[in-house]
Amino acid sequence: MLADSKREIITNINSLLSWIGNRKRIAFYFVNLSLINTIEFGVLPLLEELASTIVKIKKIGNETRAVITKSANKELNNLEIRLEI
């Protein structure tokens, strides 16, 4: 989701809202946290509220970690997957 203004961000989020509840649609959004955190109003919490699943990915040395921080399936919450590259 690229946007140059607050209005564009709100328009993009509105577009996402139109898909909520559509079980036929599966979408993945990759969000650059460094970039999104520079926006002065709370876009990240809003996106996290809209998402059914959130996976945070980090690279630590030669290891990549994916942690499921939110899932509709409660058994997956806080599941961590580690990959060595």
C-alpha positions as CSV (number, residue, x, y, z in Angstrom):
1,M,0.0,0.0,0.0
2,L,1.8,3.1,-1.2
3,A,0.4,6.5,-0.4
4,D,1.6,10.0,-0.5
5,S,-0.9,11.6,1.8
6,K,-3.2,10.9,4.8
7,R,-6.2,11.0,2.4
8,E,-4.7,8.3,0.2
9,I,-3.9,6.1,3.2
10,I,-7.5,6.4,4.4
11,T,-8.7,5.6,0.9
12,N,-6.5,2.5,0.7
13,I,-7.8,1.3,4.1
14,N,-11.4,1.9,3.0
15,S,-10.6,-0.4,0.0
16,L,-9.4,-3.1,2.4
17,L,-12.6,-2.7,4.4
18,S,-14.7,-3.6,1.4
19,W,-13.1,-7.1,1.4
20,I,-13.7,-7.9,5.1
21,G,-15.9,-11.0,5.5
22,N,-15.2,-12.3,1.9
23,R,-14.1,-15.9,2.6
24,K,-13.2,-16.4,-1.0
25,R,-10.4,-13.8,-0.8
26,I,-7.0,-14.5,0.6
27,A,-4.6,-11.5,0.5
28,F,-1.1,-10.9,1.9
29,Y,0.2,-7.4,2.7
30,F,3.8,-6.7,3.5
31,V,4.2,-3.6,5.6
32,N,7.5,-1.8,6.2
33,L,7.2,-1.0,9.9
34,S,10.0,1.6,9.7
35,L,8.1,3.5,7.1
36,I,4.6,3.1,8.6
37,N,5.8,4.2,12.0
38,T,6.8,7.5,10.6
39,I,3.2,8.4,9.8
40,E,1.8,10.6,12.6
41,F,-1.5,8.9,13.0
42,G,-2.1,5.3,14.1
43,V,-2.2,3.4,10.8
44,L,-0.5,0.3,12.1
45,P,-3.0,-0.4,14.9
46,L,-5.8,0.0,12.4
47,L,-4.3,-2.4,9.9
48,E,-3.6,-4.9,12.7
49,E,-7.3,-4.7,13.8
50,L,-8.4,-5.4,10.2
51,A,-6.2,-8.4,9.8
52,S,-7.2,-11.9,10.6
53,T,-3.6,-13.0,10.9
54,I,-0.4,-11.1,11.6
55,V,3.0,-12.6,11.0
56,K,6.0,-10.5,12.0
57,I,9.3,-11.4,10.2
58,K,12.8,-10.5,11.4
59,K,16.2,-11.3,10.3
60,I,18.7,-12.0,13.1
61,G,22.2,-12.8,11.8
62,N,21.8,-15.8,9.4
63,E,18.4,-16.7,10.9
64,T,15.0,-15.5,9.7
65,R,12.2,-15.7,12.3
66,A,8.5,-15.5,11.7
67,V,6.2,-15.1,14.7
68,I,2.4,-15.3,14.4
69,T,1.3,-12.5,16.7
70,K,-2.4,-12.7,15.8
71,S,-4.5,-15.5,14.3
72,A,-8.1,-16.4,14.0
73,N,-6.9,-19.9,15.1
74,K,-5.9,-19.3,18.7
75,E,-3.5,-22.3,18.7
76,L,-1.3,-20.5,16.2
77,N,-0.9,-17.4,18.3
78,N,2.8,-16.8,19.3
79,L,4.0,-19.7,17.1
80,E,7.6,-19.0,16.1
81,I,9.2,-20.4,13.0
82,R,13.0,-20.2,12.5
83,L,14.8,-20.6,9.2
84,E,18.6,-20.6,8.8
85,I,19.8,-19.2,5.5
